[in-house]
């Protein structure tokens, strides 16, 4: 009985996505529902981290561009 318990300590539920059923993915050795793999999988203003979309830290506003002159210069 002890041998069976020790055997399970080093095992995880999955190593790669193919080890998980259906559309579930492997994250840190556990099969879970897919949320994201890349930032593009998340709504705008969020980033993907460990299969979870999280808000990006506040980004400073870019400097205003210099004036743009359209037409002949004088």
CHARMM internal coordinates of N, CA and C (Angstrom, degrees):
IC EDIT
DIST 1 N 1 CA 1.4449
DIST 1 CA 1 C 1.5313
ANGL 1 N 1 CA 1 C 110.39
DIST 1 C 2 N 1.3301
ANGL 1 CA 1 C 2 N 117.20
DIHE 1 N 1 CA 1 C 2 N -42.63
DIST 2 N 2 CA 1.4543
ANGL 1 C 2 N 2 CA 121.28
DIHE 1 CA 1 C 2 N 2 CA 179.41
DIST 2 CA 2 C 1.5206
ANGL 2 N 2 CA 2 C 110.99
DIHE 1 C 2 N 2 CA 2 C -62.16
DIST 2 C 3 N 1.3197
ANGL 2 CA 2 C 3 N 116.85
DIHE 2 N 2 CA 2 C 3 N -37.50
DIST 3 N 3 CA 1.4574
ANGL 2 C 3 N 3 CA 121.37
DIHE 2 CA 2 C 3 N 3 CA 179.59
DIST 3 CA 3 C 1.5217
ANGL 3 N 3 CA 3 C 111.25
DIHE 2 C 3 N 3 CA 3 C -61.63
DIST 3 C 4 N 1.3008
ANGL 3 CA 3 C 4 N 118.07
DIHE 3 N 3 CA 3 C 4 N -39.88
DIST 4 N 4 CA 1.4627
ANGL 3 C 4 N 4 CA 121.46
DIHE 3 CA 3 C 4 N 4 CA 178.73
DIST 4 CA 4 C 1.5227
ANGL 4 N 4 CA 4 C 109.68
DIHE 3 C 4 N 4 CA 4 C -64.98
DIST 4 C 5 N 1.3101
ANGL 4 CA 4 C 5 N 118.54
DIHE 4 N 4 CA 4 C 5 N -41.29
DIST 5 N 5 CA 1.4585
ANGL 4 C 5 N 5 CA 122.24
DIHE 4 CA 4 C 5 N 5 CA 178.73
DIST 5 CA 5 C 1.5155
ANGL 5 N 5 CA 5 C 111.91
DIHE 4 C 5 N 5 CA 5 C -63.51
DIST 5 C 6 N 1.3263
ANGL 5 CA 5 C 6 N 118.27
DIHE 5 N 5 CA 5 C 6 N -41.28
DIST 6 N 6 CA 1.4574
ANGL 5 C 6 N 6 CA 121.40
DIHE 5 CA 5 C 6 N 6 CA 178.54
DIST 6 CA 6 C 1.5211
ANGL 6 N 6 CA 6 C 112.00
DIHE 5 C 6 N 6 CA 6 C -69.34
DIST 6 C 7 N 1.3196
ANGL 6 CA 6 C 7 N 116.64
DIHE 6 N 6 CA 6 C 7 N -33.69
DIST 7 N 7 CA 1.4633
ANGL 6 C 7 N 7 CA 120.10
DIHE 6 CA 6 C 7 N 7 CA 179.24
DIST 7 CA 7 C 1.5242
ANGL 7 N 7 CA 7 C 110.41
DIHE 6 C 7 N 7 CA 7 C -62.65
DIST 7 C 8 N 1.3309
ANGL 7 CA 7 C 8 N 118.71
DIHE 7 N 7 CA 7 C 8 N -37.65
DIST 8 N 8 CA 1.4566
ANGL 7 C 8 N 8 CA 122.53
DIHE 7 CA 7 C 8 N 8 CA -177.56
DIST 8 CA 8 C 1.5185
ANGL 8 N 8 CA 8 C 114.64
DIHE 7 C 8 N 8 CA 8 C -74.34
DIST 8 C 9 N 1.3305
ANGL 8 CA 8 C 9 N 118.40
DIHE 8 N 8 CA 8 C 9 N -17.08
DIST 9 N 9 CA 1.4525
ANGL 8 C 9 N 9 CA 120.06
DIHE 8 CA 8 C 9 N 9 CA -177.24
DIST 9 CA 9 C 1.5180
ANGL 9 N 9 CA 9 C 113.35
DIHE 8 C 9 N 9 CA 9 C -65.64
DIST 9 C 10 N 1.3039
ANGL 9 CA 9 C 10 N 119.22
DIHE 9 N 9 CA 9 C 10 N -35.07
DIST 10 N 10 CA 1.4500
ANGL 9 C 10 N 10 CA 121.17
DIHE 9 CA 9 C 10 N 10 CA -176.53
DIST 10 CA 10 C 1.5141
ANGL 10 N 10 CA 10 C 113.88
DIHE 9 C 10 N 10 CA 10 C -90.60
DIST 10 C 11 N 1.2965
ANGL 10 CA 10 C 11 N 118.22
DIHE 10 N 10 CA 10 C 11 N 0.92
DIST 11 N 11 CA 1.4611
ANGL 10 C 11 N 11 CA 121.22
DIHE 10 CA 10 C 11 N 11 CA -175.73
DIST 11 CA 11 C 1.5158
ANGL 11 N 11 CA 11 C 111.18
DIHE 10 C 11 N 11 CA 11 C -98.48
DIST 11 C 12 N 1.3314
ANGL 11 CA 11 C 12 N 114.55
DIHE 11 N 11 CA 11 C 12 N 147.09
DIST 12 N 12 CA 1.4539
ANGL 11 C 12 N 12 CA 119.84
DIHE 11 CA 11 C 12 N 12 CA 172.36
DIST 12 CA 12 C 1.5247
ANGL 12 N 12 CA 12 C 107.45
DIHE 11 C 12 N 12 CA 12 C -117.63
DIST 12 C 13 N 1.2904
ANGL 12 CA 12 C 13 N 116.04
DIHE 12 N 12 CA 12 C 13 N 166.56
DIST 13 N 13 CA 1.4596
ANGL 12 C 13 N 13 CA 121.06
DIHE 12 CA 12 C 13 N 13 CA -178.71
DIST 13 CA 13 C 1.5278
ANGL 13 N 13 CA 13 C 110.60
DIHE 12 C 13 N 13 CA 13 C -66.41
DIST 13 C 14 N 1.3489
ANGL 13 CA 13 C 14 N 116.84
DIHE 13 N 13 CA 13 C 14 N -33.16
DIST 14 N 14 CA 1.4659
ANGL 13 C 14 N 14 CA 120.31
DIHE 13 CA 13 C 14 N 14 CA -178.41
DIST 14 CA 14 C 1.5217
ANGL 14 N 14 CA 14 C 110.11
DIHE 13 C 14 N 14 CA 14 C -153.32
DIST 14 C 15 N 1.3234
ANGL 14 CA 14 C 15 N 113.88
DIHE 14 N 14 CA 14 C 15 N 160.45
DIST 15 N 15 CA 1.4616
ANGL 14 C 15 N 15 CA 120.88
DIHE 14 CA 14 C 15 N 15 CA 173.23
DIST 15 CA 15 C 1.5200
ANGL 15 N 15 CA 15 C 110.44
DIHE 14 C 15 N 15 CA 15 C -117.63
DIST 15 C 16 N 1.3294
ANGL 15 CA 15 C 16 N 117.26
DIHE 15 N 15 CA 15 C 16 N -33.68
DIST 16 N 16 CA 1.4641
ANGL 15 C 16 N 16 CA 123.25
DIHE 15 CA 15 C 16 N 16 CA 178.69
DIST 16 CA 16 C 1.5254
ANGL 16 N 16 CA 16 C 108.55
DIHE 15 C 16 N 16 CA 16 C -135.87
DIST 16 C 17 N 1.3208
ANGL 16 CA 16 C 17 N 116.75
DIHE 16 N 16 CA 16 C 17 N 164.99
DIST 17 N 17 CA 1.4656
ANGL 16 C 17 N 17 CA 121.41
DIHE 16 CA 16 C 17 N 17 CA -178.58
DIST 17 CA 17 C 1.5267
ANGL 17 N 17 CA 17 C 112.59
DIHE 16 C 17 N 17 CA 17 C -56.01
DIST 17 C 18 N 1.3276
ANGL 17 CA 17 C 18 N 117.88
DIHE 17 N 17 CA 17 C 18 N -34.32
DIST 18 N 18 CA 1.4716
ANGL 17 C 18 N 18 CA 121.35
DIHE 17 CA 17 C 18 N 18 CA -178.00
DIST 18 CA 18 C 1.5279
ANGL 18 N 18 CA 18 C 112.56
DIHE 17 C 18 N 18 CA 18 C -65.38
DIST 18 C 19 N 1.3241
ANGL 18 CA 18 C 19 N 117.67
DIHE 18 N 18 CA 18 C 19 N -16.44
DIST 19 N 19 CA 1.4602
ANGL 18 C 19 N 19 CA 120.98
DIHE 18 CA 18 C 19 N 19 CA 176.84
DIST 19 CA 19 C 1.5325
ANGL 19 N 19 CA 19 C 111.79
DIHE 18 C 19 N 19 CA 19 C -76.24
DIST 19 C 20 N 1.3281
ANGL 19 CA 19 C 20 N 117.61
DIHE 19 N 19 CA 19 C 20 N -13.76
DIST 20 N 20 CA 1.4680
ANGL 19 C 20 N 20 CA 122.56
DIHE 19 CA 19 C 20 N 20 CA -176.08
DIST 20 CA 20 C 1.5302
ANGL 20 N 20 CA 20 C 110.93
DIHE 19 C 20 N 20 CA 20 C -98.79
DIST 20 C 21 N 1.3378
ANGL 20 CA 20 C 21 N 116.92
DIHE 20 N 20 CA 20 C 21 N 148.09
DIST 21 N 21 CA 1.4655
ANGL 20 C 21 N 21 CA 120.16
DIHE 20 CA 20 C 21 N 21 CA 179.71
DIST 21 CA 21 C 1.5289
ANGL 21 N 21 CA 21 C 112.24
DIHE 20 C 21 N 21 CA 21 C -76.50
DIST 21 C 22 N 1.3243
ANGL 21 CA 21 C 22 N 115.36
DIHE 21 N 21 CA 21 C 22 N 151.92
DIST 22 N 22 CA 1.4716
ANGL 21 C 22 N 22 CA 121.52
DIHE 21 CA 21 C 22 N 22 CA 173.55
DIST 22 CA 22 C 1.5120
ANGL 22 N 22 CA 22 C 113.28
DIHE 21 C 22 N 22 CA 22 C 56.70
DIST 22 C 23 N 1.3259
ANGL 22 CA 22 C 23 N 115.73
DIHE 22 N 22 CA 22 C 23 N -132.63
DIST 23 N 23 CA 1.4649
ANGL 22 C 23 N 23 CA 120.99
DIHE 22 CA 22 C 23 N 23 CA -177.26
DIST 23 CA 23 C 1.5205
ANGL 23 N 23 CA 23 C 112.36
DIHE 22 C 23 N 23 CA 23 C -97.05
DIST 23 C 24 N 1.3210
ANGL 23 CA 23 C 24 N 117.14
DIHE 23 N 23 CA 23 C 24 N 12.17
DIST 24 N 24 CA 1.4628
ANGL 23 C 24 N 24 CA 120.23
DIHE 23 CA 23 C 24 N 24 CA 178.20
DIST 24 CA 24 C 1.5274
ANGL 24 N 24 CA 24 C 109.30
DIHE 23 C 24 N 24 CA 24 C -72.54
DIST 24 C 25 N 1.3292
ANGL 24 CA 24 C 25 N 117.42
DIHE 24 N 24 CA 24 C 25 N 154.24
DIST 25 N 25 CA 1.4615
ANGL 24 C 25 N 25 CA 122.14
DIHE 24 CA 24 C 25 N 25 CA 179.83
DIST 25 CA 25 C 1.5201
ANGL 25 N 25 CA 25 C 109.96
DIHE 24 C 25 N 25 CA 25 C -124.32
DIST 25 C 26 N 1.3237
ANGL 25 CA 25 C 26 N 114.96
DIHE 25 N 25 CA 25 C 26 N 159.86
DIST 26 N 26 CA 1.4592
ANGL 25 C 26 N 26 CA 121.62
DIHE 25 CA 25 C 26 N 26 CA -179.25
DIST 26 CA 26 C 1.5276
ANGL 26 N 26 CA 26 C 109.19
DIHE 25 C 26 N 26 CA 26 C -92.55
DIST 26 C 27 N 1.3407
ANGL 26 CA 26 C 27 N 116.10
DIHE 26 N 26 CA 26 C 27 N 118.13
DIST 27 N 27 CA 1.4580
ANGL 26 C 27 N 27 CA 121.91
DIHE 26 CA 26 C 27 N 27 CA 177.70
DIST 27 CA 27 C 1.5206
ANGL 27 N 27 CA 27 C 107.93
DIHE 26 C 27 N 27 CA 27 C -128.71
DIST 27 C 28 N 1.3077
ANGL 27 CA 27 C 28 N 116.34
DIHE 27 N 27 CA 27 C 28 N 116.90
DIST 28 N 28 CA 1.4676
ANGL 27 C 28 N 28 CA 122.11
DIHE 27 CA 27 C 28 N 28 CA -179.52
DIST 28 CA 28 C 1.5240
ANGL 28 N 28 CA 28 C 112.32
DIHE 27 C 28 N 28 CA 28 C 53.70
DIST 28 C 29 N 1.3459
ANGL 28 CA 28 C 29 N 117.03
DIHE 28 N 28 CA 28 C 29 N 40.16
DIST 29 N 29 CA 1.4545
ANGL 28 C 29 N 29 CA 121.91
DIHE 28 CA 28 C 29 N 29 CA 175.39
DIST 29 CA 29 C 1.5142
ANGL 29 N 29 CA 29 C 115.37
DIHE 28 C 29 N 29 CA 29 C 81.69
DIST 29 C 30 N 1.3335
ANGL 29 CA 29 C 30 N 117.59
DIHE 29 N 29 CA 29 C 30 N 7.27
DIST 30 N 30 CA 1.4659
ANGL 29 C 30 N 30 CA 121.89
DIHE 29 CA 29 C 30 N 30 CA -178.30
DIST 30 CA 30 C 1.5228
ANGL 30 N 30 CA 30 C 109.18
DIHE 29 C 30 N 30 CA 30 C -127.74
DIST 30 C 31 N 1.3476
ANGL 30 CA 30 C 31 N 116.91
DIHE 30 N 30 CA 30 C 31 N 135.95
DIST 31 N 31 CA 1.4597
ANGL 30 C 31 N 31 CA 121.32
DIHE 30 CA 30 C 31 N 31 CA 175.75
DIST 31 CA 31 C 1.5229
ANGL 31 N 31 CA 31 C 109.07
DIHE 30 C 31 N 31 CA 31 C -77.39
DIST 31 C 32 N 1.3255
ANGL 31 CA 31 C 32 N 116.29
DIHE 31 N 31 CA 31 C 32 N 129.03
DIST 32 N 32 CA 1.4612
ANGL 31 C 32 N 32 CA 120.03
DIHE 31 CA 31 C 32 N 32 CA 177.47
DIST 32 CA 32 C 1.5166
ANGL 32 N 32 CA 32 C 110.28
DIHE 31 C 32 N 32 CA 32 C -146.13
DIST 32 C 33 N 1.3247
ANGL 32 CA 32 C 33 N 116.48
DIHE 32 N 32 CA 32 C 33 N 164.52
DIST 33 N 33 CA 1.4588
ANGL 32 C 33 N 33 CA 121.79
DIHE 32 CA 32 C 33 N 33 CA -178.87
DIST 33 CA 33 C 1.5288
ANGL 33 N 33 CA 33 C 109.71
DIHE 32 C 33 N 33 CA 33 C -61.91
DIST 33 C 34 N 1.3299
ANGL 33 CA 33 C 34 N 116.56
DIHE 33 N 33 CA 33 C 34 N 141.62
DIST 34 N 34 CA 1.4598
ANGL 33 C 34 N 34 CA 121.63
DIHE 33 CA 33 C 34 N 34 CA 179.77
DIST 34 CA 34 C 1.5212
ANGL 34 N 34 CA 34 C 110.15
DIHE 33 C 34 N 34 CA 34 C -69.50
DIST 34 C 35 N 1.3182
ANGL 34 CA 34 C 35 N 116.32
DIHE 34 N 34 CA 34 C 35 N 130.53
DIST 35 N 35 CA 1.4630
ANGL 34 C 35 N 35 CA 122.51
DIHE 34 CA 34 C 35 N 35 CA 171.65
DIST 35 CA 35 C 1.5250
ANGL 35 N 35 CA 35 C 108.27
DIHE 34 C 35 N 35 CA 35 C -118.17
DIST 35 C 36 N 1.3332
ANGL 35 CA 35 C 36 N 117.00
DIHE 35 N 35 CA 35 C 36 N -54.61
DIST 36 N 36 CA 1.4603
ANGL 35 C 36 N 36 CA 119.83
DIHE 35 CA 35 C 36 N 36 CA -179.39
DIST 36 CA 36 C 1.5242
ANGL 36 N 36 CA 36 C 110.66
DIHE 35 C 36 N 36 CA 36 C -162.22
DIST 36 C 37 N 1.2936
ANGL 36 CA 36 C 37 N 115.08
DIHE 36 N 36 CA 36 C 37 N 157.08
DIST 37 N 37 CA 1.4670
ANGL 36 C 37 N 37 CA 123.12
DIHE 36 CA 36 C 37 N 37 CA 171.20
DIST 37 CA 37 C 1.5292
ANGL 37 N 37 CA 37 C 109.49
DIHE 36 C 37 N 37 CA 37 C -123.85
DIST 37 C 38 N 1.3529
ANGL 37 CA 37 C 38 N 115.55
DIHE 37 N 37 CA 37 C 38 N -31.59
DIST 38 N 38 CA 1.4672
ANGL 37 C 38 N 38 CA 121.64
DIHE 37 CA 37 C 38 N 38 CA -177.64
DIST 38 CA 38 C 1.5286
ANGL 38 N 38 CA 38 C 108.61
DIHE 37 C 38 N 38 CA 38 C -127.07
DIST 38 C 39 N 1.3169
ANGL 38 CA 38 C 39 N 117.66
DIHE 38 N 38 CA 38 C 39 N 161.69
DIST 39 N 39 CA 1.4589
ANGL 38 C 39 N 39 CA 121.86
DIHE 38 CA 38 C 39 N 39 CA 177.95
DIST 39 CA 39 C 1.5270
ANGL 39 N 39 CA 39 C 111.10
DIHE 38 C 39 N 39 CA 39 C -59.16
DIST 39 C 40 N 1.3316
ANGL 39 CA 39 C 40 N 117.27
DIHE 39 N 39 CA 39 C 40 N -31.73
DIST 40 N 40 CA 1.4627
ANGL 39 C 40 N 40 CA 121.69
DIHE 39 CA 39 C 40 N 40 CA -179.29
DIST 40 CA 40 C 1.5305
ANGL 40 N 40 CA 40 C 112.14
DIHE 39 C 40 N 40 CA 40 C -65.89
DIST 40 C 41 N 1.3306
ANGL 40 CA 40 C 41 N 118.32
DIHE 40 N 40 CA 40 C 41 N -18.54
DIST 41 N 41 CA 1.4637
ANGL 40 C 41 N 41 CA 122.19
DIHE 40 CA 40 C 41 N 41 CA 178.12
DIST 41 CA 41 C 1.5340
ANGL 41 N 41 CA 41 C 111.86
DIHE 40 C 41 N 41 CA 41 C -78.11
DIST 41 C 42 N 1.3233
ANGL 41 CA 41 C 42 N 117.29
DIHE 41 N 41 CA 41 C 42 N -12.17
DIST 42 N 42 CA 1.4716
ANGL 41 C 42 N 42 CA 122.51
DIHE 41 CA 41 C 42 N 42 CA -176.65
DIST 42 CA 42 C 1.5289
ANGL 42 N 42 CA 42 C 110.56
DIHE 41 C 42 N 42 CA 42 C -100.68
DIST 42 C 43 N 1.3410
ANGL 42 CA 42 C 43 N 116.94
DIHE 42 N 42 CA 42 C 43 N 161.19
DIST 43 N 43 CA 1.4657
ANGL 42 C 43 N 43 CA 120.08
DIHE 42 CA 42 C 43 N 43 CA 175.34
DIST 43 CA 43 C 1.5318
ANGL 43 N 43 CA 43 C 110.19
DIHE 42 C 43 N 43 CA 43 C -63.40
DIST 43 C 44 N 1.3451
ANGL 43 CA 43 C 44 N 116.77
DIHE 43 N 43 CA 43 C 44 N 158.48
DIST 44 N 44 CA 1.4718
ANGL 43 C 44 N 44 CA 119.81
DIHE 43 CA 43 C 44 N 44 CA 177.63
DIST 44 CA 44 C 1.5249
ANGL 44 N 44 CA 44 C 111.04
DIHE 43 C 44 N 44 CA 44 C -54.56
DIST 44 C 45 N 1.3259
ANGL 44 CA 44 C 45 N 116.08
DIHE 44 N 44 CA 44 C 45 N 141.81
DIST 45 N 45 CA 1.4534
ANGL 44 C 45 N 45 CA 121.50
DIHE 44 CA 44 C 45 N 45 CA 179.99
DIST 45 CA 45 C 1.5120
ANGL 45 N 45 CA 45 C 113.76
DIHE 44 C 45 N 45 CA 45 C 85.46
DIST 45 C 46 N 1.3566
ANGL 45 CA 45 C 46 N 117.37
DIHE 45 N 45 CA 45 C 46 N 3.51
DIST 46 N 46 CA 1.4537
ANGL 45 C 46 N 46 CA 121.93
DIHE 45 CA 45 C 46 N 46 CA 179.10
DIST 46 CA 46 C 1.5133
ANGL 46 N 46 CA 46 C 109.74
DIHE 45 C 46 N 46 CA 46 C -121.77
DIST 46 C 47 N 1.3240
ANGL 46 CA 46 C 47 N 116.24
DIHE 46 N 46 CA 46 C 47 N 159.71
DIST 47 N 47 CA 1.4549
ANGL 46 C 47 N 47 CA 121.45
DIHE 46 CA 46 C 47 N 47 CA 175.44
DIST 47 CA 47 C 1.5193
ANGL 47 N 47 CA 47 C 108.87
DIHE 46 C 47 N 47 CA 47 C -130.54
DIST 47 C 48 N 1.3280
ANGL 47 CA 47 C 48 N 116.13
DIHE 47 N 47 CA 47 C 48 N 153.67
DIST 48 N 48 CA 1.4566
ANGL 47 C 48 N 48 CA 122.06
DIHE 47 CA 47 C 48 N 48 CA -178.18
DIST 48 CA 48 C 1.5294
ANGL 48 N 48 CA 48 C 109.46
DIHE 47 C 48 N 48 CA 48 C -90.83
DIST 48 C 49 N 1.3308
ANGL 48 CA 48 C 49 N 115.83
DIHE 48 N 48 CA 48 C 49 N 130.45
DIST 49 N 49 CA 1.4619
ANGL 48 C 49 N 49 CA 121.99
DIHE 48 CA 48 C 49 N 49 CA 176.03
DIST 49 CA 49 C 1.5162
ANGL 49 N 49 CA 49 C 108.00
DIHE 48 C 49 N 49 CA 49 C -144.87
DIST 49 C 50 N 1.3250
ANGL 49 CA 49 C 50 N 117.84
DIHE 49 N 49 CA 49 C 50 N 116.23
DIST 50 N 50 CA 1.4648
ANGL 49 C 50 N 50 CA 123.48
DIHE 49 CA 49 C 50 N 50 CA 177.93
DIST 50 CA 50 C 1.5314
ANGL 50 N 50 CA 50 C 111.76
DIHE 49 C 50 N 50 CA 50 C 54.13
DIST 50 C 51 N 1.3429
ANGL 50 CA 50 C 51 N 116.57
DIHE 50 N 50 CA 50 C 51 N 49.33
DIST 51 N 51 CA 1.4668
ANGL 50 C 51 N 51 CA 123.72
DIHE 50 CA 50 C 51 N 51 CA 176.64
DIST 51 CA 51 C 1.5231
ANGL 51 N 51 CA 51 C 112.59
DIHE 50 C 51 N 51 CA 51 C 63.14
DIST 51 C 52 N 1.3265
ANGL 51 CA 51 C 52 N 117.24
DIHE 51 N 51 CA 51 C 52 N 30.63
DIST 52 N 52 CA 1.4672
ANGL 51 C 52 N 52 CA 121.56
DIHE 51 CA 51 C 52 N 52 CA 176.30
DIST 52 CA 52 C 1.5247
ANGL 52 N 52 CA 52 C 108.90
DIHE 51 C 52 N 52 CA 52 C -140.26
DIST 52 C 53 N 1.3328
ANGL 52 CA 52 C 53 N 116.72
DIHE 52 N 52 CA 52 C 53 N 137.02
DIST 53 N 53 CA 1.4602
ANGL 52 C 53 N 53 CA 121.21
DIHE 52 CA 52 C 53 N 53 CA 175.70
DIST 53 CA 53 C 1.5209
ANGL 53 N 53 CA 53 C 108.57
DIHE 52 C 53 N 53 CA 53 C -85.72
DIST 53 C 54 N 1.3275
ANGL 53 CA 53 C 54 N 115.56
DIHE 53 N 53 CA 53 C 54 N 127.14
DIST 54 N 54 CA 1.4578
ANGL 53 C 54 N 54 CA 121.20
DIHE 53 CA 53 C 54 N 54 CA 179.80
DIST 54 CA 54 C 1.5235
ANGL 54 N 54 CA 54 C 108.72
DIHE 53 C 54 N 54 CA 54 C -127.96
DIST 54 C 55 N 1.3405
ANGL 54 CA 54 C 55 N 115.81
DIHE 54 N 54 CA 54 C 55 N 148.86
DIST 55 N 55 CA 1.4562
ANGL 54 C 55 N 55 CA 120.05
DIHE 54 CA 54 C 55 N 55 CA 178.80
DIST 55 CA 55 C 1.5166
ANGL 55 N 55 CA 55 C 110.14
DIHE 54 C 55 N 55 CA 55 C -63.08
DIST 55 C 56 N 1.3435
ANGL 55 CA 55 C 56 N 115.53
DIHE 55 N 55 CA 55 C 56 N 140.54
DIST 56 N 56 CA 1.4563
ANGL 55 C 56 N 56 CA 120.43
DIHE 55 CA 55 C 56 N 56 CA 174.00
DIST 56 CA 56 C 1.5200
ANGL 56 N 56 CA 56 C 108.68
DIHE 55 C 56 N 56 CA 56 C -70.59
DIST 56 C 57 N 1.3163
ANGL 56 CA 56 C 57 N 117.64
DIHE 56 N 56 CA 56 C 57 N 145.35
DIST 57 N 57 CA 1.4670
ANGL 56 C 57 N 57 CA 118.66
DIHE 56 CA 56 C 57 N 57 CA 173.99
DIST 57 CA 57 C 1.5325
ANGL 57 N 57 CA 57 C 108.92
DIHE 56 C 57 N 57 CA 57 C -60.83
DIST 57 C 58 N 1.3066
ANGL 57 CA 57 C 58 N 116.36
DIHE 57 N 57 CA 57 C 58 N 152.13
DIST 58 N 58 CA 1.4687
ANGL 57 C 58 N 58 CA 120.56
DIHE 57 CA 57 C 58 N 58 CA -178.19
DIST 58 CA 58 C 1.5245
ANGL 58 N 58 CA 58 C 110.02
DIHE 57 C 58 N 58 CA 58 C -55.74
DIST 58 C 59 N 1.3022
ANGL 58 CA 58 C 59 N 114.73
DIHE 58 N 58 CA 58 C 59 N 129.87
DIST 59 N 59 CA 1.4634
ANGL 58 C 59 N 59 CA 121.44
DIHE 58 CA 58 C 59 N 59 CA 178.25
DIST 59 CA 59 C 1.5277
ANGL 59 N 59 CA 59 C 108.17
DIHE 58 C 59 N 59 CA 59 C -99.85
DIST 59 C 60 N 1.3228
ANGL 59 CA 59 C 60 N 118.43
DIHE 59 N 59 CA 59 C 60 N 136.97
DIST 60 N 60 CA 1.4619
ANGL 59 C 60 N 60 CA 119.12
DIHE 59 CA 59 C 60 N 60 CA 177.36
DIST 60 CA 60 C 1.5245
ANGL 60 N 60 CA 60 C 110.16
DIHE 59 C 60 N 60 CA 60 C -65.04
DIST 60 C 61 N 1.3193
ANGL 60 CA 60 C 61 N 115.73
DIHE 60 N 60 CA 60 C 61 N 146.12
DIST 61 N 61 CA 1.4661
ANGL 60 C 61 N 61 CA 120.18
DIHE 60 CA 60 C 61 N 61 CA 179.11
DIST 61 CA 61 C 1.5238
ANGL 61 N 61 CA 61 C 109.01
DIHE 60 C 61 N 61 CA 61 C -66.20
DIST 61 C 62 N 1.3348
ANGL 61 CA 61 C 62 N 116.62
DIHE 61 N 61 CA 61 C 62 N 140.17
DIST 62 N 62 CA 1.4666
ANGL 61 C 62 N 62 CA 118.55
DIHE 61 CA 61 C 62 N 62 CA 178.77
DIST 62 CA 62 C 1.5199
ANGL 62 N 62 CA 62 C 110.08
DIHE 61 C 62 N 62 CA 62 C -68.04
DIST 62 C 63 N 1.3322
ANGL 62 CA 62 C 63 N 115.14
DIHE 62 N 62 CA 62 C 63 N 153.56
DIST 63 N 63 CA 1.4626
ANGL 62 C 63 N 63 CA 119.83
DIHE 62 CA 62 C 63 N 63 CA 176.79
DIST 63 CA 63 C 1.5177
ANGL 63 N 63 CA 63 C 109.21
DIHE 62 C 63 N 63 CA 63 C -62.54
DIST 63 C 64 N 1.3367
ANGL 63 CA 63 C 64 N 115.75
DIHE 63 N 63 CA 63 C 64 N 147.00
DIST 64 N 64 CA 1.4636
ANGL 63 C 64 N 64 CA 120.27
DIHE 63 CA 63 C 64 N 64 CA 177.95
DIST 64 CA 64 C 1.5261
ANGL 64 N 64 CA 64 C 108.46
DIHE 63 C 64 N 64 CA 64 C -67.22
DIST 64 C 65 N 1.3309
ANGL 64 CA 64 C 65 N 117.36
DIHE 64 N 64 CA 64 C 65 N 139.69
DIST 65 N 65 CA 1.4673
ANGL 64 C 65 N 65 CA 119.19
DIHE 64 CA 64 C 65 N 65 CA 179.02
DIST 65 CA 65 C 1.5258
ANGL 65 N 65 CA 65 C 110.52
DIHE 64 C 65 N 65 CA 65 C -70.21
DIST 65 C 66 N 1.3171
ANGL 65 CA 65 C 66 N 115.37
DIHE 65 N 65 CA 65 C 66 N 157.41
DIST 66 N 66 CA 1.4663
ANGL 65 C 66 N 66 CA 119.90
DIHE 65 CA 65 C 66 N 66 CA 174.82
DIST 66 CA 66 C 1.5189
ANGL 66 N 66 CA 66 C 108.35
DIHE 65 C 66 N 66 CA 66 C -64.29
DIST 66 C 67 N 1.3224
ANGL 66 CA 66 C 67 N 115.94
DIHE 66 N 66 CA 66 C 67 N 160.06
DIST 67 N 67 CA 1.4648
ANGL 66 C 67 N 67 CA 120.70
DIHE 66 CA 66 C 67 N 67 CA -179.98
DIST 67 CA 67 C 1.5152
ANGL 67 N 67 CA 67 C 109.47
DIHE 66 C 67 N 67 CA 67 C -60.21
DIST 67 C 68 N 1.3133
ANGL 67 CA 67 C 68 N 115.29
DIHE 67 N 67 CA 67 C 68 N 141.28
DIST 68 N 68 CA 1.4675
ANGL 67 C 68 N 68 CA 121.80
DIHE 67 CA 67 C 68 N 68 CA 178.86
DIST 68 CA 68 C 1.5202
ANGL 68 N 68 CA 68 C 107.68
DIHE 67 C 68 N 68 CA 68 C -107.90
DIST 68 C 69 N 1.3144
ANGL 68 CA 68 C 69 N 116.07
DIHE 68 N 68 CA 68 C 69 N 125.16
DIST 69 N 69 CA 1.4633
ANGL 68 C 69 N 69 CA 120.99
DIHE 68 CA 68 C 69 N 69 CA 179.31
DIST 69 CA 69 C 1.5083
ANGL 69 N 69 CA 69 C 107.30
DIHE 68 C 69 N 69 CA 69 C -101.03
DIST 69 C 70 N 1.3434
ANGL 69 CA 69 C 70 N 115.47
DIHE 69 N 69 CA 69 C 70 N 124.26
DIST 70 N 70 CA 1.4612
ANGL 69 C 70 N 70 CA 120.99
DIHE 69 CA 69 C 70 N 70 CA 178.82
DIST 70 CA 70 C 1.5163
ANGL 70 N 70 CA 70 C 106.71
DIHE 69 C 70 N 70 CA 70 C -111.20
DIST 70 C 71 N 1.3138
ANGL 70 CA 70 C 71 N 117.48
DIHE 70 N 70 CA 70 C 71 N 129.57
DIST 71 N 71 CA 1.4614
ANGL 70 C 71 N 71 CA 121.90
DIHE 70 CA 70 C 71 N 71 CA 178.87
DIST 71 CA 71 C 1.5215
ANGL 71 N 71 CA 71 C 109.79
DIHE 70 C 71 N 71 CA 71 C 109.51
DIST 71 C 72 N 1.3376
ANGL 71 CA 71 C 72 N 115.38
DIHE 71 N 71 CA 71 C 72 N -175.94
DIST 72 N 72 CA 1.4736
ANGL 71 C 72 N 72 CA 118.96
DIHE 71 CA 71 C 72 N 72 CA -176.82
DIST 72 CA 72 C 1.5261
ANGL 72 N 72 CA 72 C 110.90
DIHE 71 C 72 N 72 CA 72 C -68.39
DIST 72 C 73 N 1.2990
ANGL 72 CA 72 C 73 N 115.05
DIHE 72 N 72 CA 72 C 73 N 137.04
DIST 73 N 73 CA 1.4564
ANGL 72 C 73 N 73 CA 120.63
DIHE 72 CA 72 C 73 N 73 CA 178.73
DIST 73 CA 73 C 1.5028
ANGL 73 N 73 CA 73 C 111.33
DIHE 72 C 73 N 73 CA 73 C -76.62
DIST 73 C 74 N 1.3035
ANGL 73 CA 73 C 74 N 119.27
DIHE 73 N 73 CA 73 C 74 N 151.13
DIST 74 N 74 CA 1.4732
ANGL 73 C 74 N 74 CA 120.53
DIHE 73 CA 73 C 74 N 74 CA -179.99
DIST 74 CA 74 C 1.4786
ANGL 74 N 74 CA 74 C 109.74
DIHE 73 C 74 N 74 CA 74 C -123.71
END
COOR INIT
IC SEED 1 N 1 CA 1 C
IC BUILD
